[in-house]
Amino acid sequence: MLTVAQLKDRDGWRTRAPDLHIGEDAVFRDVRAFRPDHQQAADLGARIKDEGYFQIRHDTGLDLSLMADTVRRFSDQGISPVFAFLFDEFWAPFHALDALYGSILGGYGMLPHCWVWNVDPQKGDAGWNPHRDMGHVSLRPDGSPIAITTWIPLSEANPLNSCMYMVPAHADPVYGTPRDSEKLFELPSIRALPAQPGDVLVWNQAVLHWGSRSSPRAEQSRVSMAFEFQRTDSPAFAQPIIPPDKPLPFEARLKLIARQVLQYRHMYRVDRHVEQLALELAG
């Protein structure tokens, strides 16, 4: 079991993942940015209003298999996968989407909501249960989003190892209404969203979605990560809003991760020792 002192040891984390980086500008400078042209930005904006989500492909140039293997190794060592956010490589893909977020949200910041998954088929793991991130309050009167979620697989995600499932906004009778705690959609409306490493899934926070339960016949675990973003001209859904143009230092990342462990206790089972460590770190 790790101690608080070990969790605070930056050099110790570098030893655990010697091919990754902490606090080095080069990772953010060299990542390949996604810059949609005017027509593509308009199309993606329309899709997130009409269907609630979109899926695109973007090659950042990062070694995604190395990132996925790091997450799996952490899991094998009893370290929560969310601690991967200590490393620059797990932030850089979101920073690479700056132009996309600007086209959808205008001025925006990063919400202090993020996670990393290692859905292990040999353990019968599943993604998170059907839910809406913030629900109808996250939509503007014209149906455009106040907040969005970006989910990026670092390994293949398919129906056997738990891909994402979505109920498109236009097929959900209670979408965008105060009744959105109900589930009144028709089952044939559900969409499975298989994805390749590096694909980018973006959804607004009113759409219903979930990760399926894995099958022991899956060839590998599903490793993925997500971060949430919000317009800055609306009251913040959570604090502190993280500036998207200035990577957090190690100490701030560690506190953010500890808060995620505590914040999402309702979505997964957390070891009592890990919970106590998180309480001390979150301070």
C-alpha positions in Angstrom: 0.0 0.0 0.0 1.3 3.4 -0.9 1.7 6.1 1.7 0.9 9.8 1.5 4.7 10.5 1.4 5.1 8.1 -1.6 2.2 9.7 -3.4 3.8 13.1 -3.0 7.1 11.9 -4.3 7.4 13.3 -7.8 10.6 11.4 -8.5 9.0 8.2 -7.3 6.2 8.6 -10.0 8.9 9.2 -12.6 10.5 5.9 -11.6 7.1 4.1 -12.0 6.7 5.5 -15.6 10.2 6.5 -16.8 9.1 7.1 -20.4 6.4 9.6 -19.4 6.9 13.2 -18.2 5.8 15.5 -15.4 5.9 19.3 -15.9 7.7 19.4 -19.2 6.5 22.0 -21.8 7.8 19.9 -24.7 4.9 17.4 -24.4 2.3 20.2 -24.8 4.3 22.0 -27.5 4.8 18.9 -29.6 1.4 17.4 -29.4 -0.5 17.7 -32.8 -3.4 20.1 -32.5 -6.8 19.5 -34.0 -8.0 22.6 -35.9 -11.4 22.2 -37.5 -12.2 24.4 -40.5 -15.3 26.6 -40.4 -17.5 24.0 -42.1 -16.3 21.1 -39.9 -16.7 23.2 -36.7 -20.3 24.2 -37.8 -21.1 20.5 -38.5 -19.8 19.3 -35.1 -21.6 22.1 -33.3 -24.9 21.0 -35.0 -24.3 17.4 -34.2 -23.8 18.0 -30.5 -27.1 20.0 -30.4 -29.1 17.5 -32.5 -27.7 14.2 -31.3 -25.9 15.2 -28.1 -22.5 13.9 -29.2 -20.0 13.4 -32.0 -17.0 11.1 -32.6 -13.9 12.1 -34.6 -10.5 10.7 -35.2 -7.3 12.7 -34.3 -3.7 11.5 -34.2 -1.9 13.5 -31.5 1.4 11.8 -32.2 1.5 10.5 -28.6 2.4 6.8 -27.8 -1.1 5.7 -26.7 -0.1 2.1 -26.2 2.6 3.2 -23.7 -0.1 5.3 -21.9 -2.5 2.3 -21.9 0.2 0.0 -20.6 1.0 2.4 -17.8 -2.6 2.5 -16.7 -2.8 -1.3 -16.7 0.4 -1.5 -14.7 -0.9 0.9 -12.1 -4.0 -1.2 -11.8 -2.0 -4.4 -11.3 0.0 -2.5 -8.6 -3.2 -1.5 -6.8 -2.8 2.2 -7.9 -6.0 3.9 -9.1 -5.7 4.5 -12.8 -6.7 8.2 -12.3 -3.2 8.8 -10.9 -2.1 8.7 -14.6 -3.2 12.3 -14.7 0.0 13.2 -12.9 1.8 12.8 -16.2 1.8 15.4 -19.0 0.8 12.9 -21.7 -2.6 12.4 -20.2 -3.3 16.1 -20.3 -1.9 16.8 -23.7 -4.6 15.2 -25.9 -7.2 17.5 -24.3 -5.0 20.6 -24.8 -4.7 19.6 -28.4 -8.5 20.1 -28.8 -8.4 23.8 -27.8 -9.7 25.1 -31.1 -12.5 22.5 -31.1 -13.6 23.5 -27.6 -13.5 27.2 -28.5 -15.7 26.6 -31.6 -18.3 24.9 -29.4 -18.1 26.8 -26.1 -16.5 30.1 -26.9 -14.4 31.1 -23.9 -14.0 28.0 -21.7 -12.2 26.3 -18.8 -11.6 22.8 -17.6 -13.9 21.6 -14.9 -12.2 19.7 -12.0 -13.9 16.5 -13.2 -11.8 13.8 -14.8 -11.2 10.1 -14.7 -9.2 7.2 -16.1 -10.6 3.7 -16.6 -9.1 0.2 -16.9 -12.1 -2.0 -17.6 -10.7 -5.5 -17.1 -12.7 -8.3 -18.8 -11.0 -10.9 -16.6 -12.6 -9.3 -13.6 -16.0 -8.8 -15.1 -15.5 -5.0 -15.0 -18.0 -2.5 -16.5 -17.9 1.1 -17.3 -20.1 3.5 -15.3 -23.8 3.0 -15.2 -26.3 4.9 -17.4 -26.2 8.6 -16.3 -26.3 12.2 -17.5 -23.3 14.2 -16.4 -25.2 17.4 -15.3 -28.5 16.9 -17.0 -30.9 19.5 -18.6 -29.4 22.4 -16.6 -26.2 22.1 -18.7 -28.1 23.3 -21.9 -28.7 26.9 -23.0 -32.2 27.9 -24.2 -31.1 27.2 -27.8 -30.0 23.7 -27.0 -26.3 24.4 -27.2 -24.1 23.1 -24.4 -22.9 25.0 -21.4 -20.6 22.1 -20.5 -19.3 19.1 -22.5 -17.4 15.9 -21.7 -14.5 14.5 -23.8 -13.8 10.8 -23.7 -10.7 9.4 -25.3 -9.9 5.6 -25.5 -6.2 4.7 -25.2 -6.9 1.1 -26.3 -9.5 -0.3 -28.7 -13.0 0.0 -27.2 -15.6 -2.5 -28.5 -18.8 -4.3 -27.2 -16.7 -7.1 -25.7 -14.4 -4.9 -23.6 -16.9 -2.1 -22.9 -17.4 0.6 -25.4 -19.6 3.7 -24.9 -23.3 3.5 -25.4 -25.4 6.6 -26.1 -29.1 7.5 -26.5 -29.1 10.2 -29.1 -30.8 13.4 -28.0 -33.4 13.4 -30.7 -34.4 9.8 -29.7 -34.8 10.6 -25.9 -38.2 11.9 -25.0 -37.1 13.4 -21.7 -33.8 14.8 -23.0 -33.3 18.5 -22.0 -36.3 18.5 -19.6 -36.7 18.4 -15.8 -37.9 14.8 -16.2 -34.5 13.6 -17.4 -34.1 11.3 -14.4 -36.6 9.0 -16.2 -35.7 6.6 -18.9 -38.4 6.5 -21.6 -36.5 5.9 -24.7 -37.0 2.9 -27.0 -34.3 0.2 -26.8 -33.6 0.2 -30.6 -32.5 3.9 -30.2 -29.4 2.9 -28.2 -26.2 3.4 -30.2 -23.0 1.4 -29.5 -19.9 3.5 -30.2 -16.9 1.3 -30.8 -13.7 3.4 -31.0 -10.1 3.0 -31.9 -7.2 4.4 -29.7 -7.1 8.1 -30.1 -10.6 8.6 -31.2 -12.4 11.5 -29.6 -15.9 11.3 -28.3 -17.5 14.6 -27.2 -21.0 14.8 -25.7 -23.0 17.5 -24.0 -23.8 16.9 -20.4 -27.5 16.3 -20.9 -27.2 13.2 -23.0 -27.7 9.7 -21.5 -24.7 7.4 -21.8 -22.9 4.5 -20.2 -20.1 2.0 -20.5 -21.1 -1.6 -21.0 -20.1 -4.7 -18.9 -17.1 -6.5 -20.4 -16.9 -10.1 -21.6 -14.2 -12.6 -20.6 -13.9 -13.2 -24.3 -12.4 -9.7 -24.8 -8.8 -9.7 -26.0 -7.7 -6.8 -23.7 -8.9 -4.4 -21.1 -10.5 -1.1 -22.2 -8.3 1.9 -21.1 -9.8 5.4 -21.5 -9.8 8.8 -20.0 -12.2 11.7 -19.8 -12.2 15.4 -18.9 -15.1 18.0 -18.6 -15.2 21.5 -19.9 -17.5 24.5 -19.4 -18.2 27.9 -20.9 -16.8 30.7 -18.7 -19.7 33.1 -19.3 -22.0 30.8 -17.2 -21.9 30.1 -13.5 -19.4 27.3 -12.8 -20.8 23.9 -12.1 -17.7 23.2 -10.0 -14.6 25.0 -8.6 -11.9 25.6 -9.3 -12.1 26.1 -13.1 -8.7 25.1 -14.5 -7.2 27.4 -17.1 -6.8 25.4 -20.4 -3.7 27.3 -21.5 -1.6 26.6 -18.4 -0.8 23.0 -17.3 -1.3 22.3 -13.6 1.9 21.8 -11.6 2.5 18.4 -9.9 1.1 19.4 -6.5 -2.1 20.7 -8.0 -2.5 17.6 -10.1 -2.1 15.4 -7.1 -4.8 17.3 -5.1 -7.2 17.2 -8.1 -6.7 13.4 -8.5 -7.4 12.9 -4.8 -10.6 14.9 -5.1 -11.7 12.7 -8.1 -11.2 9.5 -6.0 -13.6 11.0 -3.4 -16.0 12.7 -5.8 -16.7 9.5 -7.8 -17.1 7.1 -4.9 -20.8 6.6 -5.9 -19.7 5.3 -9.3 -17.2 2.6 -8.2 -16.0 0.7 -5.2 -13.1 2.4 -3.5 -10.6 0.7 -1.1 -10.9 2.2 2.4 -7.1 2.7 2.5 -7.2 4.6 -0.8 -10.1 6.7 0.4 -8.2 7.7 3.5 -5.1 8.6 1.4 -7.3 10.7 -0.8 -8.8 12.5 2.2 -5.4 13.4 3.4 -4.2 14.6 0.0 -7.3 16.6 -0.9 -6.9 18.6 2.3 
